[in-house]
Amino acid sequence: MAWLIRPTRKTISSPYLKALLLHQHLQPTSLFTTRNYISDMRKAAFQGNILRLLRNEIQYEHERCPPKQPITGFNSFIVDDRPGEQWIRLKRKFGEKEDIRIEATMFDGSIPVSDSERVGDNVQLHITFIVNISKGDDNNVLEIMCSAWPDAIVIKKLFVRGRNRTPAHPYIGPEFKELDDEMQDALYEFLEERGINDELAIFLHEYMKNKDKTEFIRWLGIVKSFIEKK
């Protein structure tokens, strides 16, 4: 009787066991694959949504008010736009010996204004710029820190520093507003003679409006390119 049972058991159980083992072997892998597939789909959808928003923003900025090609000169100054950076540089010669360099930030502050002062605007934007004046082989540099408001410049501070070596704690003089009024006027005339005046303030504000848009679009493009990389 045993010989009859043994083949029957082998015939019935063997395919069943194979199917069961195969099912047990594949089931965890299949579940893991499904989860990965869903996760990849979610990532792709999330990435696609970000890219769509970035493309729409870039298109909107170009269509609404596209940035202009940066100006390379203003009066006697050569303008270096410094693409990708938050500041620009202006340079010129004055007389036989003076080298003048101006480093100006993008908009770095603002103050509120009333409607009566400036219709349509709620704030006045502010730009910081530093004037460096050197003379030939002289080791000293006259450095003047200024503010550029929409239509005027304001001197904040000035001091003389060494071009190559500066003391750890140099004396940088009093605040500009603490100087005698006549001396203040004379220093404004000193800058005016070198083309650093209210006209320059107007130029800087117009320039920075364009640079602000250009750099924003550049930044959007860099972010988009990074996300698109596989």
matplotlib code that plots the C-alpha trace (Angstrom):
import matplotlib.pyplot as plt

x = [0.0, 2.9, 4.0, 0.7, 0.6, 4.2, 3.8, 0.4, 1.9, 4.8, 2.5, 0.1, 2.5, 5.5, 3.8, 1.9, 5.1, 6.9, 4.1, 4.0, 7.7, 7.7, 4.9, 6.7, 9.9, 8.4, 5.9, 8.3, 10.3, 7.0, 5.9, 9.2, 9.2, 5.7, 6.7, 9.7, 7.6, 5.1, 7.9, 9.5, 6.2, 5.8, 9.3, 8.8, 5.5, 7.1, 10.1, 7.9, 5.8, 8.9, 10.2, 6.8, 6.7, 10.3, 9.7, 6.5, 8.3, 11.2, 8.7, 6.7, 9.7, 10.9, 7.4, 6.4, 9.5, 12.6, 16.0, 18.2, 21.8, 24.0, 25.5, 29.3, 29.9, 28.6, 30.1, 33.8, 33.4, 33.8, 31.2, 31.9, 28.6, 30.1, 27.5, 26.2, 27.4, 25.5, 27.7, 29.2, 32.4, 33.0, 36.5, 38.0, 41.1, 41.0, 43.9, 47.3, 47.6, 44.3, 42.7, 39.0, 37.2, 33.6, 32.1, 28.3, 26.0, 22.6, 19.6, 20.5, 17.9, 14.9, 12.9, 9.2, 7.8, 4.4, 2.2, 2.8, 6.6, 6.6, 3.3, 3.0, 5.9, 5.8, 9.6, 12.8, 15.4, 19.0, 22.3, 25.7, 28.8, 32.4, 34.7, 38.4, 40.8, 44.5, 47.4, 50.1, 52.7, 51.4, 50.6, 47.6, 44.0, 41.2, 38.1, 34.7, 31.6, 28.4, 24.6, 22.8, 19.2, 17.0, 18.1, 20.9, 24.1, 25.0, 28.5, 28.6, 32.2, 35.7, 39.2, 42.7, 43.9, 47.1, 46.9, 49.0, 49.2, 46.5, 46.8, 44.6, 42.6, 43.1, 41.7, 39.1, 38.0, 34.7, 31.3, 30.9, 27.9, 30.1, 32.4, 32.1, 29.4, 31.9, 34.2, 31.2, 30.3, 33.9, 34.0, 30.8, 32.4, 35.5, 33.4, 31.3, 34.5, 35.2, 31.7, 30.4, 27.2, 23.4, 23.5, 25.5, 22.9, 20.1, 22.2, 23.0, 19.3, 18.3, 21.2, 20.4, 16.8, 17.8, 20.6, 18.1, 15.8, 18.8, 20.2, 16.8, 16.2, 19.8, 19.1, 15.9, 17.7, 20.5, 18.0, 16.1, 19.2, 20.2, 16.8, 16.8, 20.2, 19.8]
y = [0.0, 2.3, 2.1, 3.4, 6.3, 7.5, 8.3, 10.0, 12.2, 13.1, 13.8, 16.0, 17.8, 18.5, 21.1, 22.6, 23.1, 24.5, 27.0, 27.9, 28.4, 30.4, 32.6, 33.0, 33.9, 36.5, 38.1, 40.3, 41.3, 42.2, 44.3, 46.1, 46.8, 48.2, 50.5, 51.7, 52.3, 54.4, 56.3, 57.0, 58.2, 60.6, 61.9, 62.4, 64.2, 66.4, 67.2, 67.8, 70.3, 72.2, 72.3, 73.5, 76.3, 77.4, 77.4, 79.4, 81.9, 82.3, 82.8, 85.3, 87.4, 87.5, 88.4, 90.9, 93.0, 91.4, 92.5, 94.7, 94.2, 95.7, 99.1, 99.0, 102.7, 105.7, 109.1, 108.5, 105.3, 101.8, 99.5, 95.8, 94.0, 91.1, 88.5, 86.2, 88.5, 91.0, 94.0, 95.9, 97.8, 101.1, 102.4, 105.6, 107.7, 111.3, 113.6, 112.1, 110.0, 109.2, 105.8, 105.8, 102.5, 102.3, 99.0, 99.1, 96.6, 95.6, 97.0, 96.3, 98.3, 100.6, 103.2, 103.8, 106.9, 108.5, 108.8, 112.6, 112.1, 109.5, 108.6, 104.9, 103.7, 102.6, 102.5, 104.2, 101.6, 102.0, 101.1, 101.1, 101.9, 102.5, 104.8, 104.0, 106.7, 105.9, 108.0, 106.3, 104.5, 106.0, 103.2, 105.0, 104.8, 107.2, 105.2, 106.9, 104.9, 106.3, 105.7, 106.0, 106.9, 107.1, 110.7, 111.6, 110.3, 110.7, 110.4, 108.2, 107.9, 108.4, 107.3, 106.7, 103.1, 101.4, 99.6, 96.6, 96.7, 97.8, 97.9, 95.5, 98.3, 101.4, 104.8, 105.5, 109.0, 110.4, 109.9, 112.2, 114.0, 115.0, 117.1, 120.8, 121.8, 123.6, 120.5, 118.3, 120.6, 120.6, 116.8, 116.6, 119.0, 116.8, 113.8, 116.0, 116.9, 113.3, 112.4, 110.9, 112.8, 112.6, 111.7, 108.6, 107.7, 107.8, 105.7, 103.1, 102.7, 102.2, 99.8, 97.7, 97.4, 95.7, 93.6, 92.5, 91.0, 89.6, 87.8, 86.5, 84.9, 83.6, 82.0, 80.4, 78.9, 77.5, 75.9, 74.4, 73.0, 71.4, 69.7, 68.5, 66.6, 62.9]
z = [0.0, 0.7, -2.9, -4.0, -1.6, -2.2, -5.9, -5.3, -2.6, -4.9, -7.8, -5.8, -3.4, -5.6, -8.0, -5.1, -3.1, -6.1, -6.6, -2.9, -2.7, -5.9, -4.5, -1.2, -3.0, -5.4, -3.1, -1.0, -4.2, -6.0, -3.0, -2.8, -6.6, -6.4, -3.6, -5.5, -8.5, -6.5, -4.9, -8.3, -9.6, -6.7, -7.2, -10.9, -10.3, -7.7, -9.9, -12.9, -10.9, -9.8, -13.3, -14.6, -12.0, -12.8, -16.6, -16.1, -13.9, -16.4, -19.2, -17.2, -16.4, -20.0, -21.3, -18.7, -18.8, -20.3, -18.9, -21.1, -22.1, -19.3, -20.0, -20.2, -19.5, -17.7, -18.4, -17.8, -15.9, -17.3, -15.8, -14.9, -14.4, -12.4, -13.7, -11.0, -8.2, -6.0, -6.8, -9.7, -10.2, -11.9, -12.8, -14.3, -14.4, -13.1, -13.9, -14.4, -11.2, -9.7, -10.2, -9.0, -8.3, -7.1, -5.8, -5.5, -4.1, -5.4, -3.4, 0.2, 2.2, 2.0, 4.0, 3.9, 2.3, 2.4, -0.7, -0.8, -1.2, -3.9, -5.6, -6.5, -4.3, -0.7, -0.2, -1.3, -2.2, -0.9, -2.5, -0.6, -2.6, -1.7, -3.5, -3.5, -4.8, -5.2, -6.6, -8.5, -6.4, -3.1, -0.6, 0.8, -0.5, 0.3, 0.9, 1.1, 2.0, 0.5, 0.2, -3.2, -2.9, -6.0, -6.8, -4.4, -2.8, 0.9, 2.3, 5.4, 6.3, 4.9, 5.9, 4.5, 4.7, 3.5, 0.2, 1.2, 5.0, 7.4, 11.2, 13.1, 14.7, 12.6, 13.5, 10.8, 11.9, 13.0, 11.3, 8.3, 9.8, 12.8, 10.6, 10.1, 7.6, 5.4, 5.3, 4.4, 1.5, 0.4, 0.3, -1.7, -4.2, -4.2, -5.3, -7.7, -9.6, -10.1, -11.4, -8.2, -7.8, -7.8, -11.5, -10.6, -7.9, -10.6, -12.9, -10.2, -9.3, -13.0, -13.5, -10.4, -11.3, -14.5, -12.8, -10.1, -12.9, -14.8, -11.8, -10.7, -14.1, -14.1, -10.6, -11.8, -14.8, -12.6, -10.2, -13.2, -14.7, -11.4, -11.0, -14.6, -14.1, -13.8]

ax = plt.figure().add_subplot(projection="3d")
ax.plot(x, y, z, "-o")
ax.set_aspect("equal")
plt.show()
